[in-house]
Amino acid sequence: MLNQTFCHIPGIGPKTERRLWEAGVLSWEGWQDPPPFTLAGTPLRTIPAFLESSTRALASGWPSFFTKHLASADYWRIFPHFRSQTAYIDIETTGLDVDAEITTIALYDGNTVRTYVSGRNLDDFVPDIFSYQVLVSYNGRGFDVPFLERYFKIELDHAHIDLRYVLARLGLKGGLKGCERQMGINRGTLDGVDGFFAVLLWREYERYNDEKALETLLAYNIEDTVNLERLLVEAYNRNIASTPFARELEIPFPDPAAIPFQADMECVERLRWINGAR
C-alpha cells in the first residue's frame, strides 16, 4: 500500500490522495508532473524529490520515514512491507503507577512467541526487541512503550503501529477486549480475564510460588499479544476495502498462533471467588 500512498507528502491529505487515485495516479511511478488538478498548498517542485526519498526509504527498509509523515491512524499502511521486521508486544505490570514493576512481557513476530518473566529472564527482552524495526501494540504509545523505556532505561525508536488509533478510525473502541469482540475474536476460557486479574495472578505466583498461576498469566499475556496480529490484518483489509486496490492488496487472515501455556481454570475460579468474597 505504501507505493500507492500520497497522503504522507506534506500538504496532501486523504481527500486529495483519493482524487489522485480517481484521476488515474495510482502509484508513485504514475505521478504526473504537472498533476491532473491543482494542489493548493503543496509546492509542486518538492513532490518528485519526496517520492524519490519514499522509494529509497522503502527499498532500504526504513519504516520510520513513513510513520514520521503519516497520521497515526494511517500507520497500517506500512504493515505488509515490513511484516517480517514486526514485533507484537504486550506487558503486564503490578499496577499503573510510575513505581509499578513489570511482571511479564510477551513478544510475537508472526512465527515465534517469546515470554519474559520478572526474576527469570526479563532483561533478555532488550536485545530481542532491537532485532525488529516495527512495534505493534494496543495503547502502547500511552502505556507499554513509556513503561518499558522507563523500566529498562532505553529508547524504543521503532516505527510503532498503535492499534488503538488505527481501530478508532474504523469506529472500533472499548479497549483491546472490546475491539476483539467487535471483530469476532473469542478468547474462550480466558474471556473476562483482564489487567486487574493479571495482577492477582502475579501475586498468587509470588506469594505461593504457584506455577499454575504464572502459566495462566503468561497464557493471558500471550493471547493479548498474538491477537494483535489478527486485529491488524483485519484493520488493514478494512482500510484497503475502501481503496481501488482492495482485490490486489488484501492480506489473508492469519491462522491462530499456538499458545505454549495453558490457563489453569481452577486457579482462575479460586481467585475470582476470593476477589468476589472481599
Secondary structure as the mmCIF struct_conf table of DSSP 4:
data_model
#
loop_
_struct_conf.conf_type_id
_struct_conf.id
_struct_conf.beg_label_comp_id
_struct_conf.beg_label_asym_id
_struct_conf.beg_label_seq_id
_struct_conf.end_label_comp_id
_struct_conf.end_label_asym_id
_struct_conf.end_label_seq_id
HELX_RH_3T_P HELX_RH_3T_P1 LEU A 2 GLN A 4
TURN_TY1_P TURN_TY1_P1 CYS A 7 HIS A 8
BEND BEND1 ILE A 9 ILE A 9
TURN_TY1_P TURN_TY1_P2 PRO A 10 GLY A 11
HELX_RH_AL_P HELX_RH_AL_P1 PRO A 14 GLU A 22
TURN_TY1_P TURN_TY1_P3 ALA A 23 GLY A 24
BEND BEND2 SER A 27 SER A 27
HELX_RH_3T_P HELX_RH_3T_P2 TRP A 28 GLY A 30
BEND BEND3 ASP A 33 PRO A 34
BEND BEND4 PRO A 36 PHE A 37
TURN_TY1_P TURN_TY1_P4 ALA A 40 GLY A 41
BEND BEND5 THR A 42 THR A 42
TURN_TY1_P TURN_TY1_P5 LEU A 44 ARG A 45
HELX_RH_AL_P HELX_RH_AL_P2 THR A 46 SER A 60
TURN_TY1_P TURN_TY1_P6 GLY A 61 GLY A 61
HELX_RH_AL_P HELX_RH_AL_P3 PRO A 63 HIS A 69
BEND BEND6 LEU A 70 LEU A 70
HELX_RH_3T_P HELX_RH_3T_P3 SER A 72 ILE A 78
TURN_TY1_P TURN_TY1_P7 PHE A 79 PHE A 79
HELX_RH_3T_P HELX_RH_3T_P4 PRO A 80 GLN A 85
STRN STRN1 THR A 86 THR A 93
BEND BEND7 THR A 94 THR A 94
BEND BEND8 LEU A 96 ASP A 97
TURN_TY1_P TURN_TY1_P8 VAL A 98 ASP A 99
STRN STRN2 ILE A 102 TYR A 108
BEND BEND9 GLY A 110 ASN A 111
STRN STRN3 VAL A 113 VAL A 117
TURN_TY1_P TURN_TY1_P9 SER A 118 ASN A 121
HELX_RH_3T_P HELX_RH_3T_P5 LEU A 122 ASP A 124
HELX_RH_AL_P HELX_RH_AL_P4 PHE A 125 ILE A 129
TURN_TY1_P TURN_TY1_P10 PHE A 130 SER A 131
BEND BEND10 GLN A 133 GLN A 133
STRN STRN4 VAL A 134 SER A 137
BEND BEND11 TYR A 138 ASN A 139
TURN_TY1_P TURN_TY1_P11 GLY A 140 PHE A 143
HELX_RH_AL_P HELX_RH_AL_P5 ASP A 144 PHE A 152
TURN_TY1_P TURN_TY1_P12 LYS A 153 LYS A 153
BEND BEND12 HIS A 158 HIS A 158
STRN STRN5 ALA A 159 ASP A 162
HELX_RH_AL_P HELX_RH_AL_P6 LEU A 163 ARG A 169
TURN_TY1_P TURN_TY1_P13 LEU A 170 GLY A 171
BEND BEND13 GLY A 174 GLY A 174
HELX_RH_AL_P HELX_RH_AL_P7 GLY A 175 GLN A 182
TURN_TY1_P TURN_TY1_P14 MET A 183 GLY A 184
HELX_RH_3T_P HELX_RH_3T_P6 GLY A 188 LEU A 190
TURN_TY1_P TURN_TY1_P15 ASP A 191 GLY A 192
HELX_RH_AL_P HELX_RH_AL_P8 GLY A 195 TYR A 208
HELX_RH_AL_P HELX_RH_AL_P9 GLU A 211 ILE A 240
TURN_TY1_P TURN_TY1_P16 ALA A 241 SER A 242
BEND BEND14 THR A 243 THR A 243
TURN_TY1_P TURN_TY1_P17 PRO A 244 PHE A 245
HELX_RH_AL_P HELX_RH_AL_P10 ALA A 246 LEU A 249
HELX_LH_PP_P HELX_LH_PP_P1 PRO A 252 ILE A 259
BEND BEND15 PRO A 260 PHE A 261
HELX_RH_AL_P HELX_RH_AL_P11 MET A 265 ALA A 277
#
